[in-house]
Amino acid sequence: MGDVARDDQKLGLNAGECHRITGDDCYLLRRHLAAAIEDLERAARYARDAADRAQEAESLEYVLWAPTPAEEALERVEELRSPAQGNRRLEVDLLRTRGHI
């Protein structure tokens, strides 16, 4: 933690500026995810077909992070519960997402 603070000081950034930059990056990521949902869902299907459960979970994790109205997000979580069975990483992501909503 001390190294991070020293690096921030070298760059002339205070804690508020670092938080704002991180928040901006998160906002941009979420905006791009919204545009990429179809591609991510397709990637998850390909990964599932190839029995690559880790890649499937990663692709769907990004889908879950995309900005979505709460009701729609809960529906998406429910739709993914069946395909997630046996994929512990995805099951945890679904539970975490449901808890955040």
N, C-alpha and C positions, 0 to 999 in steps of 0.2 A: 504494500500500500504506500509506503514511504517513497518508493521509486516512482510510482505514478504521480504523486504530488510533486516530486522534484522535476519530472518531465513536464508537467503542466506549468510549473514556474519557469522552466527554460523557454517554453513556448509563449509565455506571457499570458496564459489563460487562468482565469479564476474558476472556482467550482461551478458557479452559475453558468459560465460560458461553456464549460465542458458538458454540463447537463443539457444545455440548449442544443449543442452540436449533436450529441447522442440522440436527443429527441427528434431533431430534424432528420437524421439518418433513418430512424425508426419510421417516421412519417412517410418518407420517400419509399422505403422498402414496402410498407403496407400498401401504398398507392400502386406500386408496380405489381404487387401480388394480386390485387384485385383484377388487374388487366390480364394476368397470366393463369387464372383459375382453370380454364379449360385445358391449357397445356399441362398444368400440374396434375389434374385429374387423369389425363391421358397417360402421363408418365407413371402415375400410380397403377393404372390398369396394366401397362406393359410390365412394370416391376412385379405385380401380382402374378401375371401370366408366366413370368420367368422364375417365379418362386423366390424373388429377392425381397424378402420381408423388410429388411432395413431400408432399402430404397423406397419401397412403397410407403413406409411410415414417414420417411423424410419428405416425400412429395406431398402427402396428405397433411403433414404438420404445417407446411406453408399454406395450404388451402385453409386450414383452420385459423391461421393468423390474419388472413385477409379481412379487411373491413367489411362487415356484414351486419345487417340489422339483427338484433338479438333473437327474434323469433325464427328467422331464417337460419341463423347459426345453430340454434338448438335442433332444428330439423336436420341440418347437415350432420350434426353429431349423431343423431339417432340413425340416419341412413348409413353411416359408416360403422355402426356398432357390429353388425353382422359380418362384414368383410374383415373387421379388425380381430375377430375371434382367433386366438392363438398367436397374435402379433402383440406381444406384451408392450412393446414401445408405443405402438399406436393406441392400444387400450389405455395406457397412462396418459397419452396426449389428449385423448377424448375426455377422460375424466377431468383432467386439468382444465381443458377448455370449457367444459360444462360448469365447473366450479367458478371460473372467471366470469362467465356470462351471468 
